[in-house]
Amino acid sequence: MVTVDIQTEKCTGCAHCRDVCPVNVFELRPTSEFPGMVDDPAVAAKFRFRGEKSVAVNGPECIVCEACLFECEGECIDITDDEGNVHHSTYK
C-alpha cells in the first residue's frame, strides 16, 4: 500500500500539492489544528508560511505520479510506494 507522509513543520500551505494531485490526496487544514507545531526556520528563510497546512487525507489513493513532489515549496512530502521505495519532494 502506498503511503504519503507530510513533515508538517516544513509545509508552507502553498496548496501546490492539492492543486496538482490528480486523485485528490491532499487537503488543507488551518494551522490551529496543529497545536505546538513550530515551523521550520530553514524553510521560513526561503518561503512565507500561510495559515494552512497540507494533510494527506487520501494517501492510499496516491498513484505515485510525483506531481506533488516537484511542486512542494517546503520539500515536505515523502511517498512510499508499494515496493517500499521512498520518493522525496524536491522543489523545481
N, C-alpha and C positions, 0 to 999 in steps of 0.2 A: 504494500500500500504506500502511496506517495504521501509524504508529509511536508508541510510548509511551515517554517518557523520564522518568526519575526523578532529581531532584537529591538524591542520597543524603545529602549533608551536612545537608539540611533534613528528611529523613524521621525522624519520631519513633518509628516502629514501632507506631503505634496500631492497625494492621490494618484500619482502616475501608475502605480501598480493596479489600482482599481480600474483606472481608465483604459489600460491596455489588455487586461485579462479577458480572454475570450469565453471563459467559463465561470466568471463571477466568484472567484475565490476570496477576494478581499472586500472588506467593509471598513469604513472609517468610523471611529468612536471618539467621543470627547475625551480630552486628556484627564478630565475629572474622574474617569473610570479607572485610572491608573495611579492611585494614591501612593505617595512615597517614591515614585519613579523619578529619577534625575536624568535629564537629557545629557547626552554625551558631549562634552566640551569640544572634542576634536571635530565632530560633525557641525556643531554650532559655529565654529570658526569659518566654515565654508558655506553653510546654508542657514536660513532662518527657520525656526520651528513654528509651526502653525498650531491651531487649537485642537487638532485631532491626531489620532494615531491609527495606523492600519492594523487590522486583525484578520487573520486567515480563517474566516468563518466556514469556508467550504474547502479546506485544504485537500481532502481526499479526492475532490473533483479535478485537481490540477492535472493538466496534460503535459507538463514539463516543456512547454513551448519556449520558456525562458524570456518572454517579452518583459515581464516584470523585473527580471534580474538586470536588464540593460537600462531600465528607466528609473530605478530606485536611487534617489539622491543620497540617502543615508547609507547605502550599501548594507542594508539590514536584513535582507531576505536570504534564507537558505532553503533549498528544496532538496529533499532526499527522495530519489526515485525508487522504483520497485526493486532494483538490483543493489540498493544501498549506496549508490554514488551520490555525493553531496555536490550540489551546484550552488555557487555563491554569487550574490549580486555584485556587479561591477558597473558603476555608473559610466555611461558612454560619454 
